[in-house]
Structure formats: structure tokens, C-alpha cells
Amino acid sequence: MAATVSIYVDHGGVDGTPATSTRVDDLGPPRMKLKLADNATIDESDKIIIPTAGNGPYYSYPKSIYLHCDAPDGKVLTNVKLYTSGSNNLGTGCDIQVGLQFPCRYYNGAADVYGAGAGDQYEIANNANELVAEHGGITSSASIFTYTSASPLAVKINSVGAGNQGGQIDAAHETTCYIELQGSVANTASEGTTPQATVYISYDSA
């Protein structure tokens, strides 16, 4: 049997302790929305503002997502990668940035509960500043459309606390580190709703 995995997003709370972990598949399409609010709600509220000429870009609140192992079924997961089709279909002036560092998500070893621990780096998405300036664990970022199946972004597996030791996922509730995503809108963008973009997360299972 194959391992069972899900994508989750943490949001709310305070630095070091998110209030809520939401399974992305439970949200329905579109399964995430980048906007000016720190929640997982799919709605038309809190839209990113288009900057006036000479200003911007403006940013969404970051999304802290991660791959979660629901049930390993005897499998060991390694080599987690993130990629897209390589084509930015969002329209002129719109992009999605991804952090090139992966802040640790501390697993307490008992259940899918986030616990305070050395190295945990959840930072509440409490404003729409640029990701590198906003997040102490992110020192560089790039357009997510830079990464394709032929040239994916390697994602760090969590190694803090009781779970995920050895750079692999082999037990229920173990996760990757956080993947930080943020929407950006330049003053060249047009008003309206962008098309949906698809992001893929792959892994090896043995």
C-alpha cells in the first residue's frame, strides 16, 4: 500500500504557535487563496491591492504550508520536491514567491499538535510585508514558477523534536518543514481575479 499524505496550512495564533492547522483538500477548489488576511477561508474578501504608478509591488499575507504524513503504511518518504508547470498564468504583474529556506515545524511526538520547541520558526502572517523582510527564517525567495519537474525546489524535511529524525518521514503526523508562499502584485497588474495556479509536491516512497 502507498503512504497517505495531505497538505496543511498553519494560520493565526502568535509567533511560535499557530492557532489552526487546516487540511488544504478540505477547503475545496481553489484550495488556497493568497490575500490580505491570515486565514484559510476561500472568499472574495481581503483582496490584494494594485499599487499606483511608481509604487509596489504589494504582497499577500504569507501562507505556511507543509506535507503531512497521515499514515505511512510501512513506507519511508524522502526527497520531497516542489514544482510548477513553469508557466506563470496569473497575468501581467502578478506572481507567487516561495521562500528558499524552510523554517522548522516542531512535532511533539504524540499527535498532530504543534508544540513550542528549540528551532521552531512559525511566524504569524500578521502583515503583508515582503516575505524576506517579514519572516526571520527566510533570507531569500524566488518566483515559484522558476521551479519545474525538470528543475524542482528541494524541500527540507522537519528534524526538530521527537519526529522526523534522519531526514525522512516514516511515522504518522511527521511533516516537512514549512514552505512559505506569498502573492505579489505590481502596478502593471489589471483589476480582477487571477486564474488558478497549480503547485505540485512530490516525494520518493520506499
N, C-alpha and C positions, 0 to 999 in steps of 0.2 A: 504493500500500500504506500501511497505517497504521503508526505507530510502535509498537514493542513496549516495554512498561514493566512494572515489578514494584514491589512494596512490600517494603522490607527493614527489619529491626530490628537495631541495633547493641547489643551487650551484652558485659559482662565487661571485662577489661583494667584500665587505670588512667586517671585523668583525662587527656584529650587523645588517648588511643589505645585504642579498643575492641579487645577480643581477637577478637571474632567478628562477622561480618555474616551474617545469616540471611535468606533469601528467605521471606517470610511464607507464600506459597502452598505451599511445600514442607512446611509443618507439618501440613496437614490441618485440617479443622474441629474445634473452633474454632481459628482460625488464630493467635490470640494469647490469652494468659491473663494478667490482671493479678493479681499475687500477691506474696508476701514472698520473692522470690528474683530475682537478676539473671541470668536465662537465658531461652531461648526454648522451653523444654520445656513441652509440654502434658500436665499430670498433675494429680493431686489433692493434691499436696504444697504446703506453704508457703501455706496459705490465710490471707487477711486476717482478723484477729481482730475480733470485735464488741466495742466498748468497753462497759464497765459504765456504769450510770446516772451521769450527771454528767460523764462523760469523753468524749473523742473530738472529732471523728472520727479514725479511724485510716486509714492510707494504704498502698497497694501501693508497691512499688518502681516508679519511672518506666520507661516504655518510650520509647526514642529511635528513631522510625521516619522513613522518608523515601521519596519517589518516586524510583525509579532508572530511567534510560533504558537498556534492553538493546540496542536498535537503533533509530535514528531514522528509517531508510528515507526520508531526504531531507526529513523533516518538522522543523518548529520548534515546540517546545512552550512555551506561555506560560500565564499566567492560571490558575495552579494554585489550586484551592479545596478546602476540606474541609467536609463537612456530614453531618447525620444526618436521620432522619425527623422529628426534633423532639420525639419522644415517648420519655421515659425509662421503659423497660420493665423496669428492673433490680430494682424493688421499693423499698419504703419504706426510706429511709436510705442507699441506695446510689447512687453517681454516678460519672461519669468526668470528670476535669478535663483540660483541654487548655491548654498554655502559650500565651500570646498573643504571645510573642516566639519567634523561630526561630533558635537557635544555628547557626552555620556548620558545615558538614561539609566538611572540606578534601579536595579531589580532587587527586591528584598528577599527573594528565595522562597517565598511561601505562596504567593498568589500574584495575580496581575495588579499589583499595588505599587505605586511609586513611593519610594522612601528616601528620606534625606541620607546622604552618604558622601564620603570623600569623592570628589571628582564629578558629582552631578552638576549638570550645566543647563538645566531648563531655565530659560529666562522668559518671563511673561512678555507677550507681544503687546506691550502697553502703549505703543505709538507706531507711527508709520515712517520712522526714520529709515534710511538705507541700512541694509542688513549688517554690513561690516561695522557701521557706527553704532548700531543698536545692540548687537549681541557680543558679549565679551568672549565667547568661544569661537567666533567666526572672524578670521583675519583676511579672507579673500572670497570672492564669489565670481560666478560666470553665468552667461545665458544658459539655461537648461537645454536649449536647442543645439548647443555645441556638442552634446553627447548623443551618440547613435549606437546601434547594436554592434557596429564595427569598431567603435571607439567609445565605450561606456565609461561612466564615472564609478570607480570602486567605492563602495560604502563600508564604513567601519562597523564591525560587529561589537556590541557592547561588551566590556570586560571589567565593569565595576561591580563590586558587591558579590553576592553569592552565586550569581548566574553568569553564563556565557564565558567561562574561563577557557583559554586556549584558542580564542578567535573563531569559535564555531557555535552554532545553535543546535542543541541536541536535547532540549527539555521544554515542556510546555511553559509558556509565559516568558521565555527568553526572547530578546529582541536585538535589532540592530541599534546603533546609536541614532540620535536624531538627524534627520535630513531636513534642513531648513530651506523653505521655499518662500519667495516674495515676488509679487507682481510689481511691475514698473510701467508708468505711463509718461511719455514725453509730450511736449507741447505740440508735436506734429500729429498726435492721435486724433481720431474722429469720435464724436459722441456716439454712444450706443453700446450694445452688449457684444463682446468678442465671441468668436467661435470657441468651442471647447478644444483644449489641447490634451493629448494623451501622453502620460508618462508611464514607462514600464520599469518594473523592478524584477530582476531575475536572480537566480541563485543556483548553485550546484547542490545536489542531494545524493548521498551515497549511504 
